Amino acid sequence: MPTRHDHTHALDQPCPQAQQLYADALHDGRVSRSAVASVPCLTGLTLLQPDPENHEWLLPVPAFDAMARMLHSHEKDIGKLQRSSANLTEAFAAFTDVSAAAGSDESPITVLEGLGTINTALDLAVSECSQELLTVQPEATSRGARALGEALQRVRPLVERGVRMRTLYQHAAREAPMTLAYLRFVGPQRVEVRTLEEIVERLIIVDREVAFIPAQADRQVALELRQPGLVAYLVGAFEQFWQLATPFEEAAYTEADHAGITGVQRSIARLLIEGHLDQNIARRLGMSVRTCRAHIARLATVLGSSSRTQLGYLIACSGILEET
């Protein structure tokens, strides 16, 4: 028997089971509550009402009557929102006059607090992008399906407008399924991608006029920068990283040298002797902790280490960090 969970959907998309049960209710003049339990969209649309004489039964309501009641309720809500919008406009009027008089219509640095506020500001800026979008995306390996969908929704209009997009990832992103799916959808002719072993924190620059950077490690606070000097500085930093990065279509610097140690493993070795924990190393290199530890185990095998302390000593003595 179907369950309530099976029929979880929007009210504007009634399921066939609900339509059939409503037809039966109209034919019989009533329907039992137990039968309706599996199709809650019927009661959600107010197409059934309690039988005043018997609590165990529900009576069908003509569809036009139910629709009129719901529309009236929505119209009341819309009216409240319109009045609220008018009140907000009036409340801000005095402040906008002061802001305009002071010549500060647009703040050069805006603090954005909360993911909702950050995403709203980012979506607005990206929606107005007309020429170029530059992004640095660390930790692309942790991108989930939801993040992928949001990214595709955000860039689809840019693709249609022919906006040039350049993105920097870490080498680990070359093996991240969601990142690869994103790049297949957008296409290499629309977005240029390069990778580095280590990159800076997340950075988004729109038309070289506005930039977004995180202001806290948990990314719950961000800065929206419109000061020309600051944005130009960030563009310059991006271009320097871009020149050092490896184009996505080329082999990354992951091949092993004559000692059997890859460039990624040398980066891990350097961070190890600096005292970083596995979790921090994995985050900086854009890989999972499990993958990071597998590389550390490989280093230990190649260098003949039997302990973590000995591994640090052998790395320092081996000269592998001096190789280019």
N, C-alpha and C positions, 0 to 999 in steps of 0.2 A: 504494500500500500504506500502511495506517495507520502512524503513527510513535508512538514513546513519548510524545512531547509531546501527541499527540492524545488520549491516554488518561490524562492527569494528573487525578486526582480522588481524593476521600477513599476509604479502604478500605471504609467502610460504604455506598458507593454504587457497587457493581460495574457495569461497563458490559455491554451486551448481547453484545459481541464476546467478552468473557471468559467469560460464561455458555455461549456456543455452543462455544468452544474447550474448556472443561471437559467439556461433554457429549461432545464428540468424543474427548477423552482417555479418558473412562470407557468409551466404546464400543470404542476401539481398544486400550486398555490402556496407552497411552503417547502422548507428544506430543514433537515435536522442540523443542529449545531455540530454534531460529531462529523457530519459529512463535509462541513465547511472548514473544519480545522486544518485540512490539508491544502486549502486554497485561500489563504488569508487575503489575497488581493480583492476578493469579492467584498469583504467587509471594509477593506481599505478604501474602496471606491464608493462606499455607502450604498451599494446595490441591494443590501439586505438590512432589515431592521428587526428588532426583537418582536416576537409574538406576545402581545400584552396578556394573553390568556394562558400561555404555556411557555415557560422559560426554555424548554428544550428545543423549541422550533424558532426559525427565522422566516420572515415574510419578504418576498421580493418587492423591490421598489422600482417603479418605471424608470428606465435608463435616463430619460430626459429630465425627470424630476431630480434624480441623484446628481446628474451633471450640472443642473442649474444651481443646486445648493453648493456644490464644490466650487463652481466658478464664482459664485457670489462671495464665498469665503476668500478665494484668491484675490478678487477685486478689492476686498477690504484690506488685505495684507499689502497689496500694491499701493493702495491709497495711503496707508501708514508710511510705507517706504518713501513715497513721493513727498509727503509732508515732512518726513525726517530729513530728506535731502534738501528741501527748501530751507528748513531751519538751520542745517549745517552751512549751507551757502551764505545765509544771513549772518551766522555766527562768525564765519571766516572773513566776511566782507571788511570788517574793521582792521583785521590783521593784514589782509592783502594790501589795503591802502597804505598801511605803515611800511610794509615790505617794499612796495613799489616806490614809495617816497625815499626810502633808504637805498634804492638801487640794488636790492638783494633778492631779486625774483628767483634766482637759482643758486643754491648754496654750493660752493666748490667742493665741500666734503659733507656727506650725509651719512649718519650712523643708522644702519638698518638692523633692527633687533628682532629675532624670531625668523624661522624658516619661511613662514607665510609672507612676511613683509619683504624678506630678501628676494624670494621667488617672484613676487609681484613686481618689484622694481626691476629685476633682471628681465622678466618677460616684456615689460614695457619698453625698456631700452633696446632689447634685441628685436622687438617688433618694428622699431623705427630704423633698424640698421639698413643702410642702402648700398654700402660699398665693401666693407671688410669686417670680418669678425676674427679676432685673435684669441685663442684660449690655451691655457695650460691646465691639464687635467691629471693631477696625481692620483694614485690609488685607483686607477681605472679597473683593476682586476676585481674590485669589490662592487662594481656596478651591478645592480639587480635589474630584473625585468621592468619594474616600475620606473626606475631611473632611466632605463633605455627608452621606454615609451614617452616620458616627459622630454627627453632630449630630441627624439624624432619629431614630436609635436612642435618643439621650439624652432627647429632648423628647417622644417618643411617649407614655410613661406620664404625663407632665405634662399633655399635651393631654387624655388620658382622664380625669384627675382634675380638670380644670377649673382648673388653676393659671394665674394671670394672668402673662403674660410681656411684658416690654418690652425692646426692643433698640435700641441706637444704632449706626448705621453711618455711614460717610462717604458723601458724595453719589455718589462713583464706584460704590458698590455698587448703585445703581439700574440699572446696565447690566451687572452681573456675572451671567452665565448661571446659575452654581451657586447664588448667593444668591437669585435670582429663583425658581429651582426649589424651593429650601427654603421660601420664603415661600408659594409656591403649595400646597405639601403641607400646611404647618401651617395656613394660612388666616388672613386678617386678623381673624377673630373670636376667634382664639386668641392671637395675638401682635401687639402694637402696635409699629410700627417708625417711627423718625424718623431723619433724616440731618443731618449737619453737614459742612462742608468739612474741618475738622480736629477730631479727637477725641483723648482721652487714650489711654494704653496699655490693653491688654485688662483688663477688669474683670468679675467675676461675683459677684453677691450673691444668696444664697439665704435667703429668708424674713427678710431684714434681721437675720440672726443670724450668718452666716458669709460671708466674702468671700475671693476669690482674686485675687491680683495677681501679675504677673511680677516677679522679683527680678533678672533679668539680661536684657540685650538679646536674647540668643539664645533666651530663654524655656525654657531647660533647668533653671532653678531658679524656683520660685514660692513665695509665702507664703500660708498658710492663716490667716486672721485671724478670731478669735472674741472679741476684746476689744470689749465693747459700744461704747465711745467711738470706737474706730477705725472699726468698721463703720458707726456712725451718721454719722461724718464722710464716709465714702465714699458713703453713701446720699444725703446732702445734696449732694455734688458731682454725683452722677448726676442728681438732680432739677434742678439748675441747668442742666446741659447739656440735659436733656430739654426744659426750657422754651424754650431758645434754638434747638432743632432744628426742622426742617421735617417735618411728618407725611408718611409715604411716599406717601400718596394725593394729596398736593398737589405742584404743580410746585416743583422745587428752585430755588435761587437760581443758575441757570446761564444765564439769558437775557442777551444782550449789551446794554450800555448804548448811548447815542447815539454813542460812539466805536467801537463794535463790539467791546468788551472785556467778557468775562463775569466774574462773581464769582469763578469758579475761577481764571481767568487773572490776576485782581488778586491772589489769594492766592499764585499762583506768582511774580508780579512782586515781591511783598513778600519772599518767601523768597530770590529771586534777589539782590536788593540787600543782603540780610543775609549773602550769601556762601555759601549752601547749594549743594551739588552736585545735579545732576539726580536721582541715585539717592535722595538724602535727601529731596528735594522730593516725588518720586513716592511714597515710603513714607509721608510725613506726610499726604499728601492721598489716599492709598488708591488709587493708579492705577499703571499700568505706566509704565516709563521711556519707552517709545515714545510713549504718550499724552501724557506730560508734555512731551516734546520737541516734539510737534506743537503744543501750546499755546504753548510758547516761540516757535516759528516764527511762530505767528499774532500774538503780541505784537510780534515784530520787524517783521512786515509792516505792522501797524497804525501802529506808531510810526516806521516808516521807518528801522530800524536795519540796518546792514550788518555788524556784528560784535557779539560777546558783550559786549565792554567798552563799546561805544557804547550797547548796549541798556540796561545798568545806568544809564548817565548819563541816557538819555532817559526811563526809568521815573521816576527821581528828579525830573526837571524837568517831567514831564507833568502831575502832580497827580492821576493816576488812583488813587493810594493814599489820597487824601483823600476820595474819593467814598464815599458810604454806600449 
